[in-house]
């Protein structure tokens, strides 16, 4: 009710100016983007949301707002996720919404819309839906549905980016990377990441090349140190995951020692489930969180 009262003066302005702006949705209904790119996916998502707000919720102002975002996207002008300053939101929900928007923007800036356009578009529009419903603060089930839909889509995009090494490129590559969790290391300058099977600290033959590359990098004449950090997903209890992450880090340390690396160069840290690569609910398995990260830094200390 409070949202209806807040919008009443604006409704009167629209009514005074003419009803066409609020009631004419023929152009939106005709919009039928067939492409597979991010803007086409955004158009479809915003179209469905705007028509839901108009036809089912009879929220004409928000329907008009999201209609405009759909039409902008259809014209190739990518609209941004809702700006929280443009809404009157309950103060106690602002921290989560602010953090959620920052995560969303990061995935979009990292190429999420190019890698996996459908989930990325769904994440953006579900976020907008969450913000709009949270502002009204009248229907907890709708708020929860939008919020859950946002996080589910966002995790899909984050997983695609992480599996593809956070490098913009071909969307097909990212989709393929999502389907198969890497058993071998992903490598970036000065850093290596090795992934593990569920509830396991066992190294596999596929890890050998990465371990050899780490030793070669250390033995090239520079004074270096290694930070070896073990991680776990959230499928087990905290204490168990902490111990498991330590066993993973120790397995890497021992494998490097067998290759001739001085253990005194290694600093070993166990993080347990506290620093996930992919944020998940407690109790959920996540292959990309079961890892050891090796960072090579300049000696004598990091």
C-alpha positions in Angstrom: 0.0 0.0 0.0 2.8 2.4 0.9 4.3 2.0 -2.6 0.9 2.6 -4.3 0.6 5.9 -2.2 4.1 6.9 -3.1 3.4 6.3 -6.8 0.0 8.0 -6.9 1.3 11.5 -7.7 3.3 10.1 -10.6 0.3 8.2 -11.9 -1.6 11.5 -11.9 1.2 13.1 -13.9 1.0 10.3 -16.5 -2.8 10.5 -16.5 -2.7 14.3 -17.1 -0.2 13.9 -19.9 -2.2 11.2 -21.6 -2.6 7.5 -21.0 -0.7 6.3 -24.1 2.6 6.2 -22.4 1.3 3.8 -19.7 -1.1 1.6 -21.8 0.5 1.3 -25.2 2.6 -1.9 -25.2 2.0 -2.9 -28.8 5.7 -2.2 -29.7 6.9 -4.3 -26.8 4.6 -7.2 -27.6 5.8 -7.1 -31.2 9.5 -7.2 -30.1 10.7 -10.7 -30.8 14.5 -10.8 -30.8 15.8 -14.1 -32.2 19.5 -13.5 -31.6 21.6 -15.4 -29.0 23.6 -12.3 -27.9 23.3 -10.6 -24.5 21.1 -7.7 -25.7 18.6 -10.1 -27.3 18.5 -12.2 -24.1 18.0 -9.0 -22.1 15.2 -7.9 -24.4 13.4 -11.2 -23.8 13.8 -11.1 -20.1 12.8 -7.4 -19.7 9.8 -7.9 -22.0 8.5 -10.8 -19.9 9.0 -8.8 -16.7 7.4 -5.6 -18.0 4.3 -7.4 -19.2 4.1 -9.3 -15.9 4.1 -6.0 -14.0 1.5 -4.6 -16.4 -0.9 -7.5 -17.0 -0.6 -9.4 -13.7 0.5 -6.9 -11.1 -1.1 -3.8 -12.7 2.0 -1.8 -11.6 1.9 0.7 -14.5 4.9 2.8 -13.6 7.3 -0.1 -13.1 5.9 -1.8 -16.1 6.6 1.3 -18.2 10.1 1.6 -16.7 11.0 -2.0 -17.6 9.3 -1.7 -21.0 11.8 1.2 -21.7 14.7 -1.0 -20.6 13.5 -3.8 -23.0 13.1 -1.5 -25.9 16.5 0.1 -25.2 18.1 -3.4 -25.2 16.2 -4.3 -28.4 17.8 -1.2 -30.0 21.3 -2.2 -29.0 21.6 0.1 -26.0 22.4 -2.2 -23.1 20.7 -0.9 -19.9 22.5 -1.1 -16.6 21.2 -3.0 -13.6 18.9 -0.9 -11.3 20.8 1.8 -9.4 19.9 1.5 -5.8 20.0 5.2 -5.3 17.0 5.5 -7.7 14.8 3.4 -5.3 13.5 3.9 -1.8 14.7 0.7 -0.2 14.4 -0.7 3.4 17.7 0.3 5.1 18.3 -3.2 6.5 18.3 -4.7 3.0 20.7 -2.2 1.5 24.0 -4.0 2.4 23.0 -7.3 0.7 21.6 -5.5 -2.3 24.7 -3.4 -2.6 27.0 -6.4 -2.4 24.8 -8.3 -4.9 24.9 -5.5 -7.4 28.7 -5.3 -7.1 29.0 -9.0 -7.9 26.6 -8.7 -10.8 28.5 -5.7 -12.3 31.8 -7.6 -11.9 30.5 -10.6 -13.8 29.2 -8.4 -16.6 32.4 -6.4 -16.8 34.3 -9.7 -16.9 32.5 -10.8 -20.0 29.6 -12.8 -18.5 27.2 -11.4 -21.1 29.4 -12.7 -23.9 30.2 -16.0 -22.4 26.7 -17.1 -21.2 24.2 -14.4 -22.4 21.0 -16.2 -21.2 22.1 -16.7 -17.6 23.7 -13.2 -17.5 20.5 -11.6 -18.7 18.4 -13.6 -16.3 20.7 -12.5 -13.4 20.4 -8.8 -14.4 16.6 -8.9 -14.7 16.1 -11.0 -11.6 18.2 -8.5 -9.7 16.0 -5.7 -11.0 12.9 -7.7 -10.0 14.4 -8.2 -6.5 15.1 -4.5 -6.1 11.6 -3.5 -7.4 9.9 -6.0 -5.1 12.1 -5.1 -2.1 11.1 -1.4 -2.6 7.4 -2.3 -2.4 8.2 -4.7 0.5 4.7 -6.2 0.5 5.0 -9.7 -1.0 7.7 -11.8 0.7 7.2 -14.7 -1.7 7.8 -12.5 -4.7 10.9 -11.0 -3.1 12.3 -14.4 -2.3 11.5 -15.7 -5.8 13.4 -12.8 -7.5 16.3 -13.0 -5.0 16.7 -16.8 -5.4 16.4 -16.5 -9.2 19.1 -13.8 -9.2 21.6 -15.8 -7.1 21.0 -19.0 -9.1 21.7 -17.2 -12.4 24.6 -15.3 -11.0 26.4 -18.4 -9.8 26.0 -20.0 -13.2 27.7 -17.0 -14.8 30.4 -16.9 -12.2 31.1 -20.6 -12.7 31.4 -20.1 -16.4 33.9 -17.3 -16.0 35.9 -19.2 -13.4 36.1 -22.4 -15.4 37.2 -20.4 -18.5 40.0 -18.7 -16.6 38.2 -15.4 -16.3 39.3 -14.6 -19.9 36.8 -13.0 -22.3 36.3 -15.2 -25.4 34.0 -17.6 -27.1 30.8 -18.4 -25.3 30.9 -22.0 -26.5 34.2 -22.4 -24.7 32.7 -21.1 -21.4 29.7 -23.4 -21.7 31.9 -26.4 -22.3 34.1 -25.4 -19.4 31.1 -25.3 -17.1 30.2 -28.9 -18.0 33.6 -30.3 -17.1 35.4 -29.3 -14.0 39.1 -28.9 -14.7 41.3 -31.6 -13.2 44.5 -29.9 -14.3 45.7 -26.6 -13.2 44.6 -23.2 -14.5 47.6 -20.9 -14.8 47.9 -17.1 -14.8 51.1 -15.1 -14.4 52.7 -15.9 -11.1 49.8 -18.1 -9.9 48.6 -21.6 -10.4 45.4 -23.3 -9.3 45.0 -27.1 -9.0 41.5 -28.6 -8.5 40.6 -31.7 -6.5 37.9 -34.3 -6.5 35.1 -34.3 -3.9 36.4 -35.1 -0.4 39.8 -35.8 -1.7 43.4 -34.5 -1.3 44.8 -37.0 -3.9 46.9 -35.6 -6.7 46.3 -37.1 -10.2 48.7 -37.6 -13.1 47.0 -34.6 -14.8 48.6 -32.3 -12.1 52.1 -33.3 -13.0 52.7 -30.7 -15.8 51.6 -27.9 -13.5 53.8 -29.0 -10.7 56.8 -29.3 -13.1 56.0 -25.8 -14.3 55.9 -24.4 -10.8 59.3 -25.9 -10.0 60.8 -24.6 -13.2 59.5 -21.1 -12.5 61.1 -21.2 -9.0 64.4 -22.5 -10.3 65.0 -19.9 -13.0 67.5 -18.0 -10.8 65.2 -15.6 -9.0 64.8 -15.4 -5.3 61.2 -16.4 -4.7 58.8 -17.7 -2.1 55.6 -19.7 -2.6 52.3 -19.2 -0.9 50.3 -22.5 -1.0 46.7 -22.0 0.0 44.3 -25.0 0.4 40.5 -24.5 0.0 37.3 -26.7 0.3 33.7 -26.3 -0.8 30.9 -26.1 1.7 29.6 -29.7 1.5 30.9 -30.7 5.0 31.3 -29.2 8.5 33.7 -26.3 9.0 36.3 -28.2 11.0 36.4 -31.1 8.5 36.7 -28.7 5.6 39.5 -26.8 7.3 41.4 -30.1 7.8 40.7 -31.2 4.2 42.0 -27.9 2.8 45.2 -28.4 4.8 45.7 -31.9 3.5 45.3 -30.6 -0.1 47.9 -27.9 0.5 50.3 -30.4 2.2 49.8 -32.7 -0.8 51.1 -29.9 -3.1 53.9 -29.1 -0.8 55.1 -32.7 -0.6 54.8 -33.1 -4.4 57.0 -30.0 -4.9 59.5 -31.3 -2.4 59.7 -34.6 -4.3 60.6 -32.5 -7.3 63.5 -30.9 -5.5 61.9 -27.7 -4.2 63.2 -26.5 -0.8 60.3 -26.7 1.7 61.7 -23.5 3.4 60.5 -21.5 0.4 56.9 -22.6 1.0 54.3 -20.9 3.3 51.3 -23.2 3.7 47.9 -21.9 4.6 44.5 -23.7 5.1 41.4 -21.6 4.4 38.8 -24.3 4.6 35.5 -23.0 3.1 36.1 -19.4 4.0 37.4 -18.1 0.7 35.2 -19.7 -2.0 35.8 -19.0 -5.7 32.1 -19.5 -6.3 29.7 -18.4 -3.5 27.3 -21.2 -2.6 24.8 -22.0 0.1 26.1 -24.0 3.0 26.2 -27.8 2.4 26.4 -27.4 -1.4 29.2 -29.1 -3.4 31.1 -26.9 -5.8 34.0 -28.3 -7.8 35.7 -25.0 -8.5 36.0 -24.4 -4.7 38.0 -27.6 -4.2 41.4 -26.3 -5.0 44.9 -25.3 -4.0 46.2 -21.9 -5.1 50.0 -21.5 -5.5 51.3 -17.9 -5.7 54.9 -17.3 -6.6 56.2 -14.1 -5.0 59.5 -12.3 -4.8 61.9 -13.6 -2.0 62.9 -13.5 0.7 59.3 -13.1 1.8 55.9 -12.4 0.2 
